[in-house]
Amino acid sequence: MNHAPQSFQLHPGAADSPVILHVPHSSRAIPESVRDGIVLDDRALESELDHITDSHTAEIAAAAVEAAPVAPWRFVNGLSRLVIDPERFPDEREEMLAAGMGAVYTHTTHRERLRPPGADPQPLIDRYFHPYAEAMTVAVGERLAATGRAFVIDVHSYPTEPLPYELHGHGARPPICLGTDGFHTPPPLLARAERAFADFGGTGTNSPFAGTYVPLKYYGKDRRVSALMIEIRRDVYMREPGGPAGPGLTALAAAVARLIRALSD
């Protein structure tokens, strides 16, 4: 099935850039057909979007592209993660599924019901998840074909105070958390990111969120695909929850651009 219009978009970069900025959780948009399957009233849904959305991360990525000497490619999810979360697996058996936050969420950040018991996630997975995953796989393959390598750099944010759904919220919450993967995050990539974000009062690794996003075709198989997750604590650049961005956004975009420069050299 074809993907819904505007459900995601690949913004082209320079032909010789190996970098894909991936922005999966920045949108608040929910199609009306999907909204009908959510049990929250309008006020509760807006509150949940305030908490769950990585607000302004699309703007950070766009500004970083403008500042980068070699424009990276940019893959942006145009729909809220309350439609589907493209960074989960539909058949995963991990802890986030148990928390009601698999590929299709059944519960909110405060562990309240988002969808009714027994709701079938498959239509949303078929309509939105699989086309997204396929498009990201193609995008990574095109960077490999063009440059011989690919860097998937996720741009996320997280709240200053842990939310009830966080299963590891007791850990460190640095201004910048860098999520890594033992196979796809080589030490030089992590070191470049630490240098790029050195001005923000400290970076941490894999706390409160860990891991990276790599399409399954390449995951654990192809070391030409490197990946890093950038998790920005929201008080660094915005008013929480769900408020406007502040001056920190420009500084963050410049830091992302520094990382892009280092990966493009």
N, C-alpha and C positions, 0 to 999 in steps of 0.2 A: 504494500500500500504506500502511496506517495505521502511524504510528510506534509503536515498542515502548513499553509502559507505563513511565513514569518516565524515558524517555530524555532528556527535557528538560522544563523547566517555565517558564512565564511567570508571574511573581508580579506581580499588579496594583499600581500605584501610584496617585497622585492623578490624577483625571480631567484636570486641567489641566497635568500635568507633561509636558514634551517629552523627558525624559531616559530612556534605556534603559541600565541597567548590564548589560553582557554578560559573562558568566563562562563561558568555553568549556572551560577546561582544569583545573578544580578537582577532578574526581572520579577515584577509583581503580576504580570499578565496571566489571566486564567480564562480560557474560552468558556462561554456560557454553558456549553454542553458538559464541560468538566465541573463547573461550579454547581450544577444541578446534583452532582453526586457527593457534595461536601455537606456535612450536617451542621456546620457552624453558621450562625446568623451573620449578617454583613459586618456588624461591629466586631464580633469575635474574629472573623476572618481577616479584617484589616489589622487587628492586633497581632494575629499570628504572622501575617506577612511582615509586619514591622520586625518581629523577632527572628524569622527564619531567612529573610532575604539578605544576601550580601550586598547591601545597598551601595550604590556608586562605584562598584568594582568595574562595571563596564566603562564608566567615565575615566577611571584610573588607567585602564588598559588603552583606551582611545588616546588619552593624553600622552601616554608612554610611546605609542606609535609615532605621534607627531614629533616627540623629542628625540627619537632614536635615529642614529645616522644611517642605519639600514633598516627599512621598515619590516617588522615581522608580520607574519600572517596572524589573523585574529579570528577565533571561532567563538561566537557568542550565542548563548541560549536566549531565545526571545520569549520564553515562557517561564513561569514560576516553577520552582522545584516542587511545589504542591501539585503540579500536573504529573510530572515524573522527575525523578532525580537521575540524571544521566550518568552519575558516577557510582551508582550502585549496580549490582547485577540482579537480573530478574529472578534467578534461581539461587541466590546466595543464601547460605545458612549461617551467616555470621551474626554477631551481636546486634547490629543495627536493625536487622530484620526482626529480631526478637523484641526490639524496642518500638516496633511499629514504623520503622523508617527504612524500609527496603527501597526497591525501585519505585514503588507506588506507596506513599505514606498512608498509614491507617490512623496514626496518632499525631498529635501536635508536639511542639517543643515543651509544653507543660504536661504531656502525657494524657491529654484529653482526646476523645474520639474526634477524628477528622472525617472519616468515612464510616458508614454503617457496617456492623459485623457481617461478614460473608460477601462483601462487595468484591466483584470479580476484577482483578487488576489487568487481566489479559488485553482487553480492548485498548487501554491506555498504553500498554507496553507495545502492542502492535502498531498503534497509530503514531506514537511519539518516540518511544525509547529506541526501538530497533533502527528506524531511519537515522536518528541522531548518531547512534554508535557506528552505523555504516558510513556516514558522512565523515566522521572523525577518522575512521580507519583510512578512507580514501585520502583525506588531507595529509595524514602522516605519510602515507605511501608516496604521495606526490613530492613531499619534501625530501624523502629518501631518494627518489628518482632524480630530483633536480640537484641535490647537494651532497648526497651520500650519507646524510645524518639528519636527525630530527630532534629538536628539544621541545617538549610539551611543558609549558609553564602555566600552571593553574593560578588564577587570581581569585582569592577568597577573602572573607573577613569573618571575624567571630566576636561575640559580645564580651565586654569587659568582665562581667560577672557570669558564672556558669548558669546554664539553663537546665531544668530538670531532665531533659532528654540526654544530656551529655553523660556518657558512661565513664568518662575519664576526666571529669571536670575538676577533680581535686588536684591536678597537676599544675605545673607552672603555666602562666599566661603572659608570655613576654610580648612586647610591642609587635614583634614580627616572629611568627612561628614558621619554620621551614619544614614541610613534610617531605620525607624521603622514602626511597625504596631500595632495598639491598641490592637489587639487580640493575635498576634503571637510574640510580642517582650516583654517578661516580664522584669520588671525593673532590676533584677539581670543580665540578659544577656547584657543589655545596659551598666550597670555599669562595667562589666568585659571588654567589648570592650573599654570603655573610659580609663580604666587602662592600657590595652594592648597598646593603641596608645598615651599614655600620653606624650611621648618624641618628638612628632612631632609639637609642638607649638600650640596645641589646637585642640579639636574636636568640631563639631557642630552636630545638629540633624535636619534632614529633610530639609536642605537648602544647596545647590540649588536643590537637588533631594530628593524625599521622597518615603517612602514605602518599601516593601519587596516582595520577590517572594515566593509563596507557591502554590503548585499544587491545582487546583480547588477542587479536591476530599476532601482536608483537610482544605481549606481556610475558616476561620470563624467557623469551626466545631470541630476541634481536637486540644486541647491545648498541646498535647504531641509534636506537631510540632511547634518549635520555629524558628524564622527567623530574620535575620539582613542583611542590605545592607551596605557594606563598599564602599564608594566613595572616591577615592584618587585624590586630586588635582594634575594635571600632572607635574607641576613644581617641585614637591617634589622628583620626581624620573626619569624624562626624559626630552628630548629637544622637545619642541612643534613647530609645530604640526607634529606628526608622526615620530619623530626622535628617536635616540638611547636612551637606558636606561642609567642611571648614577648610582652612588654608593648608592643612596637612595633606590634602589630596594632591596638590601640585608637587610637594616634596616627594610623595610616594611615587608619583608618575615619573619623576626624574630618577628615582632609585631603580625602578623597573627598567627605564631606558638605559641606565648604566649596565644592568645585567644583560640586556639585549646586546649592547655594544660588545661586552666581553664574550658573549656566545657567538657573535657574528664575525669576530676577528679570526 
